[in-house]
Amino acid sequence: EPEVTQTPSHQVTQMGQEVILRCVPISNHLYFYWYRQILGQKVEFLVSFYNNEISEKSEIFDDQFSVERPDGSNFTLKIRSTKLEDSAMYFCASSADSLANTGELFFGEGSRLTVL
Amino acid sequence: QKEVEQNSGPLSVPEGAIASLNCTYSDRGSQSFFWYRQYSGKSPELIMFIYSNGDKEDGRFTAQLNKASQYVSLLIRDSQPSDSATYLCAVKGNAGNMLTFGGGTRLMVKP
């Protein structure tokens, strides 16, 4: 069964360092997303990406965050200068169609980021 | 601010019973409603979605939607210990392409 894959599964970094989280969405999907979940809290939307550009972003997704689709398969989330409060599980997700058109969202297994 | 509210639980039911999970949402224009299951330390896994008022059944799961009351529920029939997990309600508003998640209800099914 096709799945969203994410690397690394766990990354530990020092505050102020740059981090890149990588995702390979399901191959025929057109919409890509990043969500995050701080331990014990709700899953929160960060950003959605379609047709090689950001289509929507939340207040969390400030100038320290960026996304990129550098080639036909990878979708990356970069955090420029990590803060302690960036420690969370980051989930990549993809959908074949817009959620408004009955698109179903499929999540990867997540990348746990720990900022020390 | 769009809110999705769930009772955090834990909701404890005996094996074989019906588990009833509830969710309310604040955005009256919300279009689509999703139920995800999340095991501890794992990613959310889609169980089912519903768009229209009424019931939708899929195997042991039934989703119920009442847009007038801004209420969506998930019934799990013949609950199994393997159903023990946190159940997340997620809502898509009338604009945009993002889901707003509730905090989840932890379900415990006791053998």
Interface residues (C-beta under 8 A of the other chain):
Chain A: Y31 Y33 Y35 Q41 K42 V43 E44 F45 S48 Y50 S55 E56 S58 F91 S98 L99 A100 T102 E104 L105 F106 F107 G108 E109 G110
Chain B: Q31 S32 F34 K42 S43 P44 E45 L46 F49 Y51 L88 A90 K92 G96 N97 M98 L99 T100 F101 G102 G103 G104
